[in-house]
Amino acid sequence: MHRGGRKHVEEREFVAGSKGVWERLAVAVEDAREHGVRRLSAPALKQMHEDYRHAAADLAYAQTHYTSTETVAYLNRLVAFAHGELYGTPPRRLAAVWRFLATGYPQLVRKHWRTLAISGGIFTVAMALGFTLAFVNYPVARLLLPAQYRDTIADSIARGGNSGSNEQMVSFAPVFSAYITSNNIQVSLMAFAGGITFGALTAYALTMNGLLLGAMAGMFAKAGGSLGFWALIVPHGALELPAIILAGAAGLVLARALLFPGDLTRTDALRTNSGDAVRLVIGAVPLLIIAGIIEAFLTPRGGIDPTMKIAFGGVVFLLLVAYVALPGRKAPATAR
């Protein structure tokens, strides 16, 4: 057999020996490109790294022995694409972040809709209880207020809720709004991290924040200041409160892994579910940022009809619902 024919046979044998690895790497690259490399499981990511190193070594060998062939061209493309996904350049990473926010995050929220409903239910029930307490058991509701505000707002309500005290309440509403914004960020972090306490701290954070907001809403309502209060809460609260509930859902995802690990050890179950939990929180961060901008520039702004502020918050909330409900429907996530 002449030298060229022998080299061709050797190349075919070389391709046959590594074809399975290359094809597996190509599938992993497509998966990483579609969903993001961070969505790959730990075993899949490890396998992708091993296959990438194998393909890179094959490329080096092919460039030495089979120059100017389709094999070299194929391996060049495969290794370049795999490197881009594993060690992506900043533009590629930005594209991955965009894909996550545009479609991946809404799919993730829908995947955990039951957990999200539980988180929202805890918060809503607590808020309703706090609101009711403001009317039926004022002393208890008063204790829910932050200590630095009890002797100002709450006591003015206790003196009768007349027009003077109502004006005083409205004057303090911006202070309450700023406090709630700061408090909500802390609560979001606590609700997420509380998942490692088997969900106890998560439930506590959601409950106490719901009670606080409900009690304040009830006190403003009792003094006839509901419109002014909600005008100062709804514009940014339309995003802040869902962010808290999302953080609570993330904490409950961790708690579920610890409480119901199935066939896995608790450590393995926590490791398996922590990715989704962290991504739920990461996706909520832009909501808090946008809410902070609204709180800084619109919420305290005078001269705007309170109903317009509330309507603005309602539109923002509807846009958030549409964002969560619609994108990525072609590849729906499995409900949990």
N, C-alpha and C positions, 0 to 999 in steps of 0.2 A: 504493500500500500504506500502511495507516495505521501510525502510529508504533509501536504495540505489536507489530504483526505484523513490522515491519522489525527491531525489537529481538530478537524471538524467532528470526528467521532469523540474525541476527548471532550470537546465543548458540549456535545449533547449529553455525555455522561455527567459532566459537571453540572449542567442545568438540571438533569433528572435528580441528581443527589441533593440539590438545595431548593428545588421548585416548591416543595411544601412549605418551607420556611418563608420564602418570598411571598407566596400567596397569603399566608397567615399574616404577615406584616402588612401587606397591601390592604387586607380587610381591617386591620387595626387602625391603619392610617385613615381610612374612610370613616370609621366609627369616631375616631378622635376629631376629624374635621367636621363631622356633622354635629356631634354632641359636646365636643371639648375634651381634651385629654384628661382633665380632672374628673370627668364623669366615669372614667374607666375604673374598674375594680382594682384593688391592689395586685391580685394575681395576674390580671390582664395587662396591667401596666408593666409589671416585672417581665412578663413574656414578651411584650413589645420591645422593651429595652434589650433583651437577649437576642431577639430576632433582628433588631437593628444592628447590633454589633456583628452578628453573623453575616448579614447582608453587606455591611461595610467591608468586612474581611473578604467576602466573595468579590466585591467590586474591585478591591485592590489586586486580587489574584487575576481577575478577568482583564483588567487594564494592562497587566503584564503579559498575559499569555494569549488573549483574544482581542487585540486592539481592533477598533473600527468594526465592531459587530453589533447586532441587535441586542445581544446579551449585555454588553457594556452600556449601551444606551438605556436599556430598561432598568438596570441596576442603578445607574446614575440618577434617573428620575425617582426611583423608589427610595433610595437612601436620602436624597435631597428632601423629598416630601416627609419622610419619617423624621429626619432631623428637625425640620420645620415645626412639626407637631410636638416633638419631645422637648426641644430647646428653642421654642419659637422666638422669633425676633419681636420687638415691641409692637410693630404694626399687626403682626399675626395675633399677638396676645390681645391687643385692643379689639381685633375682629372677634376673637373668642368671647371677650367680655360682652361685646355688643350682641352676639348670638345668644348668650346666656340671658341677658336682660330682655331681649326682644321676644324670644320664644321659650328658652329653657326655663326661666324663672316662672312664668305663668303655668307651664306644664308641671313644674315641681309643686306649686301651690295646689293645683288641682289634684295631683297625686296624693297629697296629704289633706284633702278637704275635710275628712272626718275629724282628724286631729285639730285642724283649724276651727271646725265647728265647736269642738269641746272647749278650746281656748276662748273663743268668742262667747260661748255660753256662760262660762265661769265669770268672765268680765261683765257681761250684760246683767246676769242675775245679781251680782254684787252691786252694780250700779243702781239697779232698781231698788234693792234693799236700802242702800244709802239714801236714795231720794225719799223713800218712804219714812225712814228714820227721822229725817229733817222735820216731818210733820207730826209724827206720832210719839217720838221719844227724842226731843231736842237735846237733852243733856248727853245722851250717847252719841248722837250725830255730831255734837260739838267736839267731842273727843277725837273724832276722825280728822278734824282740821289740823294742819300743821301748827305747832304751838305758837309760832311767832305771829299768827293771824287770829288766834282765838279771841283775844281781848279787843280786837278792833272790829272786824266784820261780824263775827258771831254774836258778840254782845250787843251790837247795834240792832241786830235782828231781834234779839231777845227783848229789847226794850219796846217792841211793838210793831216794827215793820211799817212805821208811818212814812210819809213822803220824805221827811228829812233823812231817816235811816236808809231809805231806798236810794237816795242820791249818794249817801256815803258808800253804800255797797257798790254802786256803779263806778264811783271814783276809785275803788279798790280793785275793780275787775281786771284792769291791765296787769296789776301786780300778781293777781291769781293766775292770769294767763301765762306770764313769764315763769311763775313757779311750776305750773303744770308742764310746760315744755321741758324744763330742766328735769323735773321729776320723771317724766315719761321716758327720757333717755336712760336714766338709771334703772327704771322699772324694766325696760326692754332687756337690758343686760342681765338683770337679776332673773327675769323670767326664763331666759335662755340657759344661763349657767345653772339655774335651779334644777334643771333636768337631771343632773348627777345626784341629786338628793331623792331620787326615785319620784320626782315631780312635786314633792312637798313644797319646796321653796317656789317653784313655778306657780302652783296654785295659790300660794300665799301672796305672791307679788300681784297676780291678776286680781285676786279678791280685794286686797287692800287698795289698789289703785281704782278699781271699780267703785268701792265704797266711798273713797275720797271724792271722786268726781260726782257721784250720785248725791252725796251729802251737800256738796257745794251747790249743785244744780237745784236741789230741794230748798236750800236756804235762800237762794236768789228768787226762786219761785214764790216762797212764802212772803218775801218782802216786795213782790210785784216787779222784780227785776229780771225776769227770765229772758226777755228779748235781748237786753243788753249783754247778759251773761253769755248766751249762746252765740251772739254776734262776735264775741271775743274768743270763743272756743272752737266753733265749727270750721272757720276758714282753714286753720292749720290742723285742727283735730281730725278733719276728714282724712288726713294721711297719717297723723301721729298715732291715733288710736288703732287703726288697722296694723300699723307697724308693731305696736305692743302685742296685739293679738297674734301676729305672725311670729314674733319672738317667743311668745308663750307656746305656740304650736311647735316651734323648734325644740323648746325645752321638753315638751311632752313626747316628741319623737325619741329623745334620749331616754326619757323615763320609761317609755314603752319597751325599749330595748333592754333595759335593766329589769323591768318587772316581768316581761314575757320574752325571754331570750330564745324560746323554742329549743331546737336541738343544739344550739350554739352555747358556748360559755358566755357569761355576762360580758366579759372583756371583748370577746369576738363580736357579740351582738352590738355592743356599743361602738366598736370600730366600724362595723358595717353600716350602721345608721348615722354615724356622726357626720358623714359627708353631706347627706341631705339636710341635717339639722343646721350645719354651718352655712350651707348655701341659702337656706331659708332666712337666716339672719342677715347674711351679706346682701341679699336682694331687698331687705327692708331698709338698709342704710340710705339709699337714695330717697326713699319716702321721708325719712327723718330730715334729710338735708333740704329737700324742697319745702317741707313743713316749716323748717326753721326760717327759710327765706320769706315765706308767707307771713309767719309770725312777726318777723322783724319789720316788714314793709307795709303789710296790709292790716293785720289785726289791730294794732294800736292807732291806726290812722283815723282821725276825726273827720267829720263832714261827709261821711258815707252812711247812707241809710242802713240801719241794722239788718233789715230784711234782705238788702242787696248782699251784705256780707254772708248771711246764712245761705242765700241762693248760690253764691259763688262756691261756698263749701260743698253744697249739694252737687253742683256740677263737677267739682273736683272728685268727689266720691264716686259719682257715676262713671267718670273716666277711669278711675282706678278699677272699678268692677269690670268694665269693658276690657281693660288691659289684662286682668287676671283670667277672664272667661274666654276670650277669643283667640289670641295668638297660639300658633302651634297645634291647631286642631287636627291637622293632617296626620299627626303622630301622637295621639292622646296617650297620656301616662296612665298607668294602672292605678285605680283608686285603692286607698288603704283605709 
